[in-house]
Every structure is written in C-alpha cells, then in structure tokens.
Amino acid sequence: MKAALLTIYRLVYEQVLRRLIFLSSAQTAHHRMLNLLTWLDRSRLLCGLLALIRRAVSSDCPVKVGGVSLPSRFIVAAGLVKGHGFATEAEALHAIAVGQNIIPGWRSLPALAGLVEFGSFTRHPRIGNSGNVVWRDAPSRSTQNRIGLRNPGAVAAAAFLAAHRSELPPIFGINIAASPGVTDPQQDIRDVCEAFSAFVEQDIRPAWFTLNLSCPNTEDDPSGRQTEDQTRHLCRAIMDYFHAQHITTPLWVKISPDLAPQQYDILLRVFDEIGVRAVIATNTLPHPAPTDAALTAGIGGGILHPHALNAVRHLTQETARQNHALDIIGCGGVLDGTGAQAFLNSGAAAVQYWSALIYRGPLAAAVIEREIQHGRTPPAGRPRPA
Ligand SMILES: Cc1cc2nc3c(=O)[nH]c(=O)nc-3n(C[C@H](O)[C@H](O)[C@H](O)COP(=O)(O)O)c2cc1C
C-alpha cells in the first residue's frame, strides 16, 4: 500500500508538478512555495490531512542522534521555515500583533515532511539580500541561494512560536546563527546568547538547538567563525548559559564544507571538550552567484554532495579515532537513496536535506527512506532546466 502510494506520488510530483514548477524561475517558485505554506498554515484541518498523508507513506527508521531520540533519520535542514525578514524587531512584533504569519510553514511543513529544523534566526531581524537570491541548476539537481539570513530575529520568532505553543510539532530543532558583520568577539557572543535566551525566556524548548557557524551568503567570511578560538568562546558561552538556566537541550553545530582536515580536527576537539552533541556537515558551498560573479551564493544539492560527503567521512573517522562523544549528521545533496546511504555508510547518524524538497517534493524523506530500505534508487533524474 505504502509502495503504491509513493509510486503515485513520485509520478505526480516528478512527472507533472516539478515540470510545472520549473516553468518559472527558482526565485518565483520559492515565493510561491512560501505563499502556499502560509496558506496551508491557516488550516488546522488541512495540516491534519497533510500529517495523515505523511503517516500513510512513511516507513520511518527511528534513531538516537546528538542526544535526541528521533522518529526518523531525515530532517528538513534550516533555511526553509525561517520566516520573513524585517527591518526592526518592533516591525516584526507588530506583524505578530496584527495576526501575520511571520514564519511560513511552521505548521504545514512539519505536518507534511516530518522533522524540521527551524531558522536560522539571528539576534536581530534581517531583511536579507535584495534582488534575485535563489537559483536552481536542474541538470545537477542543485540549488543556489544568497538569501542572506533573512529572518524576523530571535525575539519575534520566539514570540510567534510561543503564541502557537500548543500546536508546535512534538519534535523540532531551532537553528541560531551568529550576527553577520559583527567583528567584536564579545558582541558576537552576547548576540548569540541573547538569541538563545529569546527562545528560553518564551519557554520554547526544541528537541535540539543548532548553532550555525557557517553562513556563506552574507558577505561575512564564513570560515572566520570556525577558528579554534572563536568557536571555543562561542560554544563555551552558550553551554555556560545553558548550565546557568538548567537547560539540558543538546547543542548541535553546523559547519562548512571544504575546511582543511586540520581545521575539522580542531573543531571536533573543541566541540567534544565543550559538550556539543552533534555536528551537521555541511552548510552550502560558497560560489559566485549566477547573475553576478562578484557576489557569493551558497550551492546545495548535487554539486555540494561530494564536498559534504568528504567532510562527513573525515569527521566520522576522526571522531572514532579520538573517541569523541558526538554524532555527525550528513547534509548536502541527499537527493535519493544512494546519496543518503553514502552518508549513512560513512558513519553519519542521520541526514538533513533541503534541495530534495525541490527535486523530490515535500514527501522526499519518505521516498528516499523507501529507496534505502528497498535498495533501489532510480537513475539520478536529470530534468532539463526550463
Ligand atoms: C534557500 C536556502 C536557504 C538556506 N538558509 C539556511 C539558513 O538560514 N541556515 C542554515 O543553517 N542553512 C541554510 N541553508 C542551507 C541548508 O540548510 C543546507 O545546509 C544546504 O542547502 C545543503 O543541503 P541540500 O544539499 O540538501 O540542499 C539554506 C539553503 C537554501 C537552499
């Protein structure tokens, strides 16, 4: 029954819906998707139906990863359910007060896709970059973006989630990013801790918190925050704050692809020393934007996959060698059973995905889990760009 439903879903999504979606630009499709999520979020009934559809097709494989028991080893990566950008906190809070849905997908995406990492949220709201900021490369099944950490800011995001507390998914993560452009390390630490405390003060308790150390599309140097000292100070400050507040939520950290092996080793040592429970490898690959080579835009999907897989292989081997007490989560080009299995075979405890939502649709996790369980992966689809 599940197999039949998934076959129908795949045919409908990959042969019809995806072709229609790809008739418009990635940017237009992205906006339409956010509008659709906003519309779906309005209806408890529709979201209940979406959850029923997910349950009907999923054969989840429960895992314990990064200090959390999860019903599935697939998690929607940060960057989709992150909310609108605002110029100021006051504007974001006003939007909530007048009943605006400032975080599209907060109800509908977990219902349909399952586990979701919300964010990234920064201490202060960010409008993000203007102009065309999302692209796709269909032949390689890749995405590229320079959204620039657009988000409503941690205070408004926490207030919005608190207003919907009783309807939040039972298990979700929250991803916090350091504020781009902050050069004073003390200010950096203050901002990050205040962002965490915005959620703690509203008593929003996700199953895990992720610290995003790797934002390639904000014109900040993403490797800057991944040095030994910066990372140690930031993570230590967060853990000290957690201890002071008696917060036992596990801390995960998200890092970049293509760091030097020695840098990965140093980071692992720091994470282990401080008590970080999982490392998400990786964020997107910085690359010139398709429309302006002077700008950087992060690549996800097929092009990222070998880079992320190399990182995961190195991280899992070093973790085992040093007996570090942390899990590695693969992220980057989980587009089919083969891609997901490559991460799991390399020792990843779970995987995160974003581009698969575009190329395999909202039930990507169920489709890919089935491809793993039945050892069958369709030939990598190479749909023509519109
Ligand atoms: C449009 C877009 C926005 C993203 N925003 C964030 C973000 O805010 N925080 C973050 O940690 N990762 C963000 N990411 C990166 C994804 O979480 C993920 O690491 C990356 O896309 C690689 O996974 P994939 O190959 O499955 O796409 C974003 C990705 C996309 C495509």
The ligand as an ORCA input file, in Angstrom:
! r2SCAN-3c Opt
* xyz 0 1
  C      17.122     28.890      0.187
  C      18.039     28.319      1.232
  C      18.161     28.959      2.460
  C      19.003     28.427      3.427
  N      19.100     29.057      4.640
  C      19.825     28.479      5.630
  C      19.835     29.033      6.935
  O      19.201     30.045      7.221
  N      20.576     28.412      7.889
  C      21.289     27.277      7.634
  O      21.927     26.738      8.553
  N      21.291     26.718      6.412
  C      20.569     27.298      5.420
  N      20.551     26.726      4.177
  C      21.417     25.551      3.897
  C      20.652     24.239      4.075
  O      20.213     24.093      5.395
  C      21.563     23.056      3.737
  O      22.661     23.053      4.608
  C      22.100     23.110      2.306
  O      21.120     23.541      1.393
  C      22.655     21.757      1.888
  O      21.630     20.806      1.873
  P      20.981     20.301      0.464
  O      22.129     19.874     -0.395
  O      20.072     19.220      0.845
  O      20.284     21.490     -0.128
  C      19.730     27.240      3.173
  C      19.587     26.598      1.927
  C      18.743     27.113      0.966
  C      18.618     26.392     -0.355
*
